[in-house]
Amino acid sequence: MKTSPSNIIEGKLLLQGNERVAILCSRFNHIITDRLIEGARDSFLRHGGSENLLDIVLAPGAWELPFVLDRLLRQEQKGVKKYHGICALGAIIRGGTPHFDYVSAEATKGIANTTLQHGVPVSFGVLTTDNIEQAIDRAGAKVGNKGFEAMNSLIELIDLCKVI
């Protein structure tokens, strides 16, 4: 006998049209991150977002993303959080030194910890790749655009938070 839960709660991939969202992206590796931003912006507009409610914030690199994210999540307008959600994007590409390991680990932990502190939906679209070819593939070439996918996740998460 097949059983299923009687109550499934999930978000929809649809904005109501009044959600203010920010795309937070690192400028470093801009050849990749520019494409991630394009994908995220495309998703936002395709799913009911309004151009005037989308901010694009550029941090110097992935290491700085948690700090800028914290500043964005602290912003309020008339006592209400300014953003309904933030889509965090970046590209960290492995080089010949351990720098990749430190930056990718701290950016990931920093974004996760900051998100939990503020209780505002944040999606994670920071690429961590072994080489430039993998990054290109994930920024729209062969594997889809991870910026588009990260914004899709954010939109669903914003809607889910309204329900729960």
C-alpha distance (Angstrom), angle and dihedral (degrees) to the residues before:
residue distance angle dihedral
M1 . . .
K2 3.78 . .
T3 3.79 116.6 .
S4 3.78 128.4 -169.8
P5 3.76 134.5 -178.8
S6 3.77 113.5 -91.5
N7 3.78 93.9 -139.3
I8 3.81 122.8 43.4
I9 3.77 115.4 -179.5
E10 3.80 117.9 -165.7
G11 3.76 139.8 145.2
K12 3.78 126.5 -104.3
L13 3.77 125.0 -127.1
L14 3.78 92.5 -120.6
L15 3.78 133.9 97.6
Q16 3.78 120.8 -145.6
G17 3.81 91.2 -136.1
N18 3.80 98.5 -109.8
E19 3.80 100.6 75.9
R20 3.80 116.1 117.5
V21 3.79 110.2 -146.7
A22 3.78 134.3 178.5
I23 3.76 128.7 -151.7
L24 3.80 106.6 -148.6
C25 3.78 111.3 -165.4
S26 3.77 137.9 167.5
R27 3.81 116.2 -121.3
F28 3.81 93.7 -148.4
N29 3.83 109.5 104.4
H30 3.81 87.1 19.5
I31 3.80 92.6 172.9
I32 3.81 85.5 70.1
T33 3.80 101.2 30.3
D34 3.81 93.7 51.7
R35 3.81 87.8 61.0
L36 3.81 91.6 47.3
I37 3.81 89.5 53.6
E38 3.81 90.7 49.7
G39 3.81 90.4 52.1
A40 3.81 93.6 47.8
R41 3.80 92.2 47.2
D42 3.81 90.6 49.0
S43 3.81 91.5 52.3
F44 3.81 92.2 47.7
L45 3.80 93.1 52.7
R46 3.83 94.8 41.4
H47 3.79 91.9 54.2
G48 3.78 98.7 52.2
G49 3.79 103.1 -79.0
S50 3.77 122.1 142.6
E51 3.82 121.7 -130.1
N52 3.81 91.7 -133.0
L53 3.82 90.3 57.2
L54 3.81 95.2 53.9
D55 3.80 121.4 89.3
I56 3.79 123.2 -172.7
V57 3.80 113.3 -153.1
L58 3.79 120.0 -171.8
A59 3.79 122.2 -154.6
P60 3.81 120.5 -167.7
G61 3.81 94.2 -115.6
A62 3.79 144.9 -19.8
W63 3.82 93.0 -85.9
E64 3.83 88.7 63.4
L65 3.82 95.6 49.4
P66 3.85 96.8 91.1
F67 3.82 92.2 50.9
V68 3.81 93.8 48.6
L69 3.80 90.5 43.0
D70 3.80 89.9 54.9
R71 3.82 90.8 51.1
L72 3.81 91.8 49.4
L73 3.80 93.5 48.1
R74 3.83 90.9 51.4
Q75 3.81 92.5 57.4
E76 3.77 116.9 107.4
Q77 3.78 136.4 -178.4
K78 3.80 115.8 -154.7
G79 3.80 91.8 -17.0
V80 3.82 94.6 -51.2
K81 3.79 126.5 105.1
K82 3.80 108.8 -93.5
Y83 3.80 94.9 -137.9
H84 3.78 130.3 50.1
G85 3.80 87.7 -160.8
I86 3.77 146.2 -15.7
C87 3.78 129.1 -137.7
A88 3.82 109.0 -149.7
L89 3.80 115.0 -154.6
G90 3.77 136.9 174.3
A91 3.79 145.4 131.2
I92 3.78 124.1 -122.0
I93 3.78 111.7 -178.0
R94 3.80 121.2 -167.3
G95 3.79 115.8 -112.6
G96 3.75 133.8 179.1
T97 3.83 96.4 -76.2
P98 3.83 135.6 60.4
H99 3.82 89.3 -103.5
F100 3.83 89.9 101.0
D101 3.82 91.6 58.2
Y102 3.79 93.9 51.0
V103 3.78 96.4 44.7
S104 3.81 96.2 44.3
A105 3.82 93.9 46.3
E106 3.80 95.4 46.7
A107 3.81 94.9 43.0
T108 3.81 90.0 51.1
K109 3.81 95.1 46.1
G110 3.78 92.2 42.6
I111 3.79 94.0 52.3
A112 3.81 91.9 46.1
N113 3.81 94.1 48.3
T114 3.80 93.4 45.4
T115 3.79 91.3 49.8
L116 3.80 92.0 52.6
Q117 3.82 92.0 48.5
H118 3.80 94.2 55.6
G119 3.80 104.3 34.7
V120 3.82 94.1 -139.0
P121 3.81 119.7 128.7
V122 3.80 113.5 -98.0
S123 3.79 125.5 175.4
F124 3.80 123.7 -153.3
G125 3.78 118.1 -132.4
V126 3.78 100.9 153.0
L127 3.78 109.5 136.7
T128 3.80 117.7 -140.3
T129 3.76 107.0 -171.8
D130 3.78 137.3 166.9
N131 3.80 94.0 -133.2
I132 3.79 145.1 3.9
E133 3.81 92.7 -98.1
Q134 3.81 91.6 60.6
A135 3.80 89.8 48.6
I136 3.81 92.2 50.5
D137 3.81 90.3 49.1
R138 3.83 91.3 52.8
A139 3.79 93.6 45.8
G140 3.77 94.2 63.7
A141 3.79 109.1 -61.5
K142 3.82 112.1 95.9
V143 3.80 108.3 -19.7
G144 3.80 100.2 44.3
N145 3.77 125.5 -103.5
K146 3.80 113.4 -58.9
G147 3.82 89.7 -161.7
F148 3.82 88.9 60.8
E149 3.81 90.2 47.3
A150 3.82 92.9 48.1
M151 3.81 90.8 52.7
N152 3.81 90.2 48.1
S153 3.81 88.5 54.7
L154 3.79 91.2 48.3
I155 3.81 92.8 50.8
E156 3.80 91.4 51.4
L157 3.80 90.8 46.2
I158 3.82 92.6 50.9
D159 3.80 89.8 52.4
L160 3.81 92.6 44.7
C161 3.81 90.6 53.2
K162 3.80 89.4 54.9
V163 3.80 89.5 55.4
I164 3.80 98.2 44.7
